[in-house]
Amino acid sequence: MGAREWSDEAVAQAFVDWFWVPDGSETWEVPGARVVRFPAYVARRMHATLHLTGTDDPAPGDLLDAVLERTRAAGEREVRLHVAERPAHEDLLAALLERGHVEETLAQLAFTGTPPPVASGAPEVRPVLNERDARGLDRVDVAVFDEKPADDARVTDLVADCRAQWDARTDARFVAWRGDEPLGSGGMSRAGDVLRLWGGATMPAARRQGVYAAVLRTRLATGWDWGTTLAIVRGRVETSAPLLEGTGFTTVGRQLAVVVPVPGT
């Protein structure tokens, strides 16, 4: 059987279906949106993603009020809403920008080709399957994502989770090393024949040294070995998106992260 042919509509739907929720999160459903409170170790805690259908959707102001009320009830002061740039969302984006600001613009990129090999001389990239690699991953997360350092219990849990997911071929996390120094990291998840790439990060001192590309290409090769035929990723327009396009990804859309404060807090 040949590789699946991906239509534009199927690629767009793959992005709609994808919203990362880390273990230990709390979730709530409000009309038109899902609200998630991330665990305490994540710097930005409250998030919301849309599930608008185009029929019987709430008015933009009502949707935003419901999300903000849920955020207030959770004891948080602001929420980060993730909204794709498309005609159906124009009124909602206008309502969001009246009360908040765009914190980040992400390109939505897709790949369906043959994964390129890791370049000669690139850093060593390994899956997180032991304590050393888990602690290296934690060092990258703390430096790049401003997360709180993991305690011994969380490192132990991380290793166990990563091993189980690797064996099941559902998820994986990778760390790039040069000697004893962790240089970068990246994660991936398999959803059927879709490979979702997330968490790509490079230590500030290691940027422009091929770290991001090595982690990216290793994840693509692993995903194709697991049977996926479409890779999707969201990358910052100014930084990672050009690197992804240089590896063969195509930009298919954009997503905005809009931060809205809870009134009166």
N, C-alpha and C positions, 0 to 999 in steps of 0.2 A: 504494500500500500504506500502511495506517495505521500509527501508532506501535505498537510492541510493548507488550502488557499484561504487567506484571511481577507475578508471584505472590509471596506472602511467602516461599515456599520458594526461589524463584529469586533474590530479593534476599539472603536469608541465604547462599546458595551463592556469590554474588558476593563477599561478605566473606571466606568461607572460602578462596576462590581467590586472594586478594590478600595478598601479603607482599612488601614492598619489599626488594630486595637491590641495593645500589649496585655499580657497576662496581668491580672490583678486590677484591671480597669472596672469602673462602674459605668453602665450604659442605661440610657432612657430613650424612649421613643416619644416624640411630640409630632403633631401633624406636619408632615413634609420634611422632617429631619430626624436624624439620630444624634443624640448628645452623649459625649463620652468624657468621663473624668479619668485621666491617666493616673497611674500610681505616683506616689510622692517623689520617687527618684527622678521623674521626668520634669524638666524645668517648666515647660508650658503644659498645664494640666488639663484645661477644659477645651474640648474640640467639638465641632458639629459638622456633619456632612449631610448632603441633601438626598432625598429620594422622591423627587417630584415626578409625577406621571404625565403631566400635561392636561389632565382632566381632574376637576374637583380639588385642585391644589389650593392651599390657603393663600390669602393675600400676602404680599411680601412683608408688610408691617406686622401682620398677625403672626406669621412664621417667626420673625425675628423676636417679637415680644415673648413668644412661648420659649424660644431658646434662651433668652436672657433671664426669664423667670426661673427656668430650670437651673441655670448657672447660679443665680442668687441663692436658690434653695440648697445647692451643694456647698455654699459657703465660699464661692470663688468670686473674684472681682472682674474678670473679663473672660471672653470666649473667643476662640480662633475658628472661624468658619471657612470651610474649603469649598470653593465654588468654581466650576468650570466656566470658562468664557464661551458662551454660546447664546444665540438669539433668545432662547427660551428663558434665560436667566437675567436678561437686561434689566427688568424692573426690580428684581431682587438685589442685583448688584448696586443699583442706584440707591435703594433703601439702606443697604449696608454702609455705603460710603457716606451717607448723611450722618451716620452715628459712629463710624469707625474709620480705620485706615488700612490700606494694603501694606502688609508687612513683608510679603514675599510673592514673587511671580514665578511660577514653575512651568517649564515646558513639559508637555506630555509627548514622550518619544516611544517609538515602536521599532522592533527589529525582527526580521523573518529570514535572514540570510544564513550563511555558514559562519560560525564563530571564528574570528581570526585567532591565530596562535599568540601566546604570550611572548613578548619580545625577548630576545637573547639579552642576558644581563639584568633583567628585571628583578625586583625583590622576590623572595620566596613567599608564596601565598599558600596558607594552610587552612583547612576547616577547623573550627573550634570544637575539639574533641577531648581536650585535657585541660588541666588547671593552668598550665603555662599560657596556652593560647587564650583561655578565658580571661586571665589577668591582663594580657596584652590588649585584648578587646576592650576591657574596662578602662585601661589607660587612654585609649583613643576616644572612647565615649566621653570621658571626663574632660579631656582637652578640647574636643571639637564640639560636642553637644551640650557642654556645661552640665552634665549629669553628676549626681552625687557618687562618690567612690563606692564600689560594691564591698560589702562586708564578706567574711568568709562563708557565711551561710548562703548568700546570694550567688557567690562564685560556684559553690558546690551544686546549687540548683541549676545554674546556667549550664554547667558541664553535662549534667544528667539530661536536661532538656535538649541540648544540642545533639547529644549522642542519639537519643531516641528519635529525634526528627531526621537526623542523617540516615539512620537505619531504615526509617519509613519512607525516605525520599520525599518529604513534604517541605522541609525548610533547612536552611544552612546559613551559618555565619562564617566569615573568613577574616583572617588577619594577615597582613603583609609584614614581613620581617626583613631586616638586614642585620645579621648578627643577633644581638640580644635586644635590639630596639624595635618595638612595634611602630610601623610607619603609617598604617592605614587599615581600613576595614570595610566590610560590606556584607549585606544580607540578601537572601533570596527566599522566595516561597513559591511552591508549585500549586497551581489551581487547575487541575486537568492538564491540558496542553499549553497553558499560559504560564510563563515564568515572570514573576513579579520581583523586580530588583529594588532594593531599598537600603537606606542607611549607609550609602557610600561616603566615606570620610577619609581625609588625609591629614596627618599631623602638620601643623603650620611649617615646621622646619624641613619637612620632606616633600613639599609641593614642587611641581614641575620636575619630578624625578622619575616619572613613569609609574608611580604607585597606584594612582586611580585606574589607569589603563590595565595594569596587571590584575588588580582585584576584579575589575569588570570582565575581562576576558576569561578569567578563571570561572567566574559565576556563569557566564554564557556557556562555556564548554561543559560544565557540570549539569546545567539545566538541559542542554541538548542530550547529554548522556542519560538523563532521567526521562526523556521522551517529550519534552516541550518543543514547540515549533514557533511560538510567538513570545518575545520578551518585551515587557513594558516597564517604563521607568518614568519618574518625575524628576526633572533636574533643574537647578537654578538657571535662569536664562543667561545670566552674566558669566557663570563659571562652568558648571558641569555640562550644560547642554551642548556647547561647542565641542567638548571632548567626546561626548556620546555620538554626535553627528559624524565626527572623524572616525568612529569605529563602525559606522554603517547604519546607525539609528536614523529614523526619519521623524521630524517633528510633526505631530498630527493635531495638536491643540495646545491650549494653555489653561492653567488653573491658578486662581488667586487665593491666597490666604489672607483673610480680612479679620483684623482684631477689633472687637467691639467691646467697650467697657460696660459693666452693669451700671445703670443710672443710680446715682446717689451713694456709690461706694467709694 
